[in-house]
Structures are given as C-alpha cells and as structure tokens.
C-alpha cells in the first residue's frame, strides 16, 4: 500500500499502478462536500468546527481552509490533537469524555499555546479537570456533554447535577460551554426525521446553556452537530458552532439517509479480481475486511449495501454488483437478483464504495489522491499520497 | 498508544500506565496456545506452518520456534511476506489467490532466496505464474487452492480443470501442491461438526492431490488447516502440513465453538471508564470500534458476546458484563439480565476480550506484553512493546 511499492514514476502514477488493496480519495468530491457544508454554516450564521476523525489527515484538513489559516477542529483522540497541533491548528475540541489519566497530555498541549477543550459529563470529571487546572495554573477549557437523544454519553438538559458541574468548572476558570451530538440521527430515515433531530439537538444544547446561564454561569460555546443534522438544520439560533466529520467523504450510510448522493462519495478502496466461482455467482477480490473494515452500517437501512457497492477504476458504478462477504483478505462480489454477473477477468481493478467512511479509512495508512477528472473507463492519475494519523 | 506516551520508566511500567485504549498480549497464554497445537501436530505427524496474519508480529512469531531457527509460515499479504523475509523466515506461503500485478514483488523475494509459495485456482493465474517464472528464470512455487466447503475461493476437488492447471504449472517447474482451508468450520457449532469438517478438509485436499498424481503430476505439499479443524483433526494421513493462525491468541468466537476456554484468550484491549448512564444501565468507556474493530462474530453463535467480554486489569472476568455497543471512540458496557451493574468509577481500567482476535489486533500498531503472572487485582507489569506489520 505504501507509495514505495510501485515502480512507475510518481508523476505518471495512476490507480492501475499501486498494489491493491489501497484507499483512494477523490479530491474534487471532497472539495465539493466541504464547500456544501461551509455554505450551509454561513447561511445559518454559525461557525464550523469540522471533526477530523474521519480522514485523520492534515492534507484533507487543509482543504477545509484552502490557503487560509487553520480552522477550529474537533478530534476524537489525543494523538489527533497532537498531530493537528503540530500542523498549526491551535483551536481544538477533544470530543470524547475526558479520562483523568490523559490530563497530562492535555496540559502539555495547553502549555504549547493550543486551546484544547475537553468534554465531560460528571462531577467527578469536573473536579479532576478543575484540580489539574489549579495545580498547573492553566485553566483547561471544558464543555459539558449534553445527551439530546439517548445515544451514548452526556447529561440530559434537565439533569439536576448540571449547574453544580458548571459551577465546579467555572470556579476553576474552566467552564467553556456545552456540546451535544445527535448520534441517533444516523438512524433517522427521512429528511423530516433528520430535520426534527436537528431541532431537538439545537433545543437540547440551548436549553442546557440556558440553565447554566440562569445559574449565573457564563457559557461561551454552544456546540451541536452530526453529519445528518448539520445538513438538515434550518435554524441554529442560540448555537455558536456546528460540528460534522463524515461529510468530507460521505459514505453509503449517508447516501442511504439521503444526506448525499452516491456520486458525492469521495472515499473508495481499489481491489483486484483474483477469482471466480460461477457455480455460486461469486467474483472474488483481494479486498476483504482488512481493507474495508467489518462495518455493515447499511444492514440497518432499507437498502442493505453489503460491505459496499462496486465501481470501475474510473469511479463509474457497476449497477447491481455488491460486495456481500468479506474475510480478512478476500471480498466476495455478487449481483443483485435479476442482474447478470459482469465479466470481470482476473486482474480487473474495481473501486468499492464503503458503508462507513470513518471505519474504512481507519484500515489504511493513508490515501492515494485522484482529482476525479479523467473520462469514464480510464484509470485516474494519482496526484499524491496523503498520510493518516493513527493510534491514540 | 505508543510506548513514548507514558512518563513511567520502562522497567516499572504496568497496565495502569499507558493511555488507553491499547492492545495487550498475555505471553504466558500465547505460549500455552502455541504449545498445545505444536503437540497436536507432532502427534498427528504433520509439519506445522502457522499463519502469522493474526498477530502480524515478528516477536509473537518468535514464540513459535523459541530459540530455534525460523519455522515455515503462512502470510496473508506481501507486506507480511517481506517483513518476515527480512526477519529471517525463508519458507513462506502467501495464502491469498495471486493477483498477476503482484508477481514482481513475489519474484523479488524469490531472488533473495526466500521460498515464497503462491496460491491460485484458475488456468489464467497458472499461465501468468508460469510465464513470469519463465521470463525471470525463477520458478515460483505455486499451490492450487482447493475448495472443501464452499467458503470462498478454490476449485472443487473434482473440478475438470484441475489436472490442466497442474500441468501448466508443472511444465514451468512451478507445481508445488494443493492447499485448502475449511473456512466454514468457524460456523461448525459442535466438536463433532468440527471433527467432520477436519475430515472433509483432509479428504478434499488428499483427493485433489490424488487426481494430480494420477495425471502424472508431482505433488509435494498437501496443506490443510483452520484453527477449528487443526484442533479437531484426528488423522491427517496424506496431508503434509497443517496451517492455523488465530490459535496463538484465540478469541470469543473460538471459545464459543469450544475450541478453547475463556482463560486461553491471550489478546485483550485495555480501556478506561469515562462515564455512567445509570438510567440506561450503561457504563461508557474510551474503547470503541476503533480499538475493538466492528467484528461481531459471536452474533452468529448461541451466546452473543456483543463487542466483547469484560475483565478487570489483572484479567479476571467480571461475570455478566458485556460490551454491547461501540461508536468510534466510545464503548458501552451493560450487564446481562439479572446481573447487577458493577460499581466502576470514572478512571477504572478494564480489559475487553474480543470476538475476533485477527480483526481487533489489526486496529493497533502493536501490543503491550504481559506475562500473566501477577495475582488477581494487581496491574500486570508490562514486559515490552511488540510492533505489528501493517498495510499490504
């Protein structure tokens, strides 16, 4: 997968060259996806704080601000925070509930001048953060996680302990605001459901901020977002920032929700046909779950897309062909009912569009980059290789 | 996750020190698992060719031959083949159907004196391998993949094209033998089913070898194996070598099949409690699918183990506690019906035993190593950090 494996000169490389499987980013689609949400945020009058957990790439993140100075970002690990701080990003929200053991790394970033916001939803964590901030004489900005839809962590907006937690943080100079994530919107099947999820997300965050303010506590940040709700919100009054991550690449789950079209999907995995089992109706490839991940997000949707849809090397979909099974380094493609299995000889390269871009991208060390401008049928030129941040 | 993140001196490090999540290998259990299959292979009178795709680690592989010279191995990627060749392993089978585009890397290893066997199941591939071998004047040893149970690739033992493929290979000096893998044995629920799967696996490989020999073709290698069948086989007459990979670590899928006990599981992931949702009966951790993978292998078994079972830091299971949900960096633990949710404060470290060791291990850059000898309740000492091979 590394760019070193291919004997072709770097400036003549196409998707026909690197050994498969490998991940590809279509930079034209990525730019379009980024532009779409940026325009929405502008219209809605909120700042955008993209979540970089999907691409985990400084190169992809650079497309978020094209030439301008680094934008605010959200991260899912301290390894991302450290890599992005190194890359010049100095306004970072670490949107996973803080583990007290990780505070030394948070403080180390703060000492370097990075504004690194942490998240918490308990008095215990607030006391840890307040104590660590006092001992270090560096107030760590903290947001209180609000649960808007019973998805995972957070306090309900009406939780009795909310003002008390706010006070513990405020007294140490740490209270920054509230944050919520409408995780259940990934299961909101219609545009109307997504619109309601966005409304509920906003109302939950604004209500929690209101309770803190009523208790005399200052709330600077009211942060909401998920890819579906960020694209469905119509009015974000009271919200100061919008977060979303998946939208830079999108994926089959998002297409299944109608948040994007199939031709917005910017991440794919190039695989090679290595066998045929006509007696079972199978085409076997060298891209298994190691290349795609085990994610089966569309299994819960109206149209199950297996482990992914299949396109040719230029990116044109092969209608009715689906990756329906995966072992570690083998993928099985089958045709949907009534669709004839295409003739794809040994050695044919294909691009698999994933269920879940975050999970599929995580299986790779980086991305071969194409600009998506070649005509159908030709192997797109590779414009570069972009590394990912990995680990924690 | 990297060993650089912790301020504790390396020789005093315990599982309480590195930031979570991180993967742990219990070397005592690994050694015991390795010893068990080695003794079986001895009794059965076959050579063992362990599959290194599970651990992908030269350090783990070193336990396979403890001080003796490198043993024959099976790999799932050329990146593994190259890393193991670099580590002194010179008898390697690449057990994924060969993509003609990858032959230059195969030949490069052959030129370095590594016996690298490739796998194929079509005349087309046989011709590619034969042609490439002739052009390079290096016969690439090839095995014909036999399908014993309709799992994925391979030719049925009675496939009409089998002798023809054998002949194409033989005429170029490439025919090495046959290989089969009872992939369906992962779904064979009882010991008797597994015994029958092993019998069928052996019979399929031996029948295919017999057909080639009847056609006047030499068959040196008759290779069979999967972790369940390797542990169930009673008579491997006609077989020359046994392959298995998962068994070095085992996992919940293997425990669910009865191939191992829960206290044989040598791989776990250390996570930290970062929140509580008593209203839902949830304990939230910082170990999501990024740390565990999306693999839900036990969902197809009689006892669904969610994303994993939960142990304390010393490795003692917390009965009835299961990781039942995962997002990217969040795990949700719930108690089984009738079991009270244990009191695990923020900051508590736990070890999650995975469904599928191959998939979980692949989410990590390497392993913190413990020897499993500390008493229950104490944080085991870390004896080292072992890197994994990644990519393709």
Interface residues (C-beta under 8 A of the other chain):
Chain A: X1 X2 X5 X7 X19 X20 X21 X22 X53 X76 X77 X78 X79 X96 X97 X98 X99 X100 X101 X102 X104 X105 X121 X122 X124 X125 X128 X147 X150 X152 X153 X183 X272 X274 X275 X276 X277 X280 X282 X284 X286 X289 X290 X291 X293 X294 X295 X296 X325 X327 X328 X329 X330 X332 X345 X346 X347 X358 X359 X362 X363 X364 X365 X390 X391 X392
Chain B: X1 X2 X5 X7 X19 X20 X21 X22 X53 X76 X77 X78 X79 X96 X97 X98 X99 X100 X101 X102 X104 X105 X121 X122 X124 X125 X128 X147 X150 X152 X153 X183 X272 X274 X275 X276 X277 X280 X282 X284 X286 X289 X290 X291 X293 X294 X295 X296 X325 X327 X328 X329 X330 X332 X345 X346 X347 X358 X359 X362 X363 X364 X365 X390 X391 X392
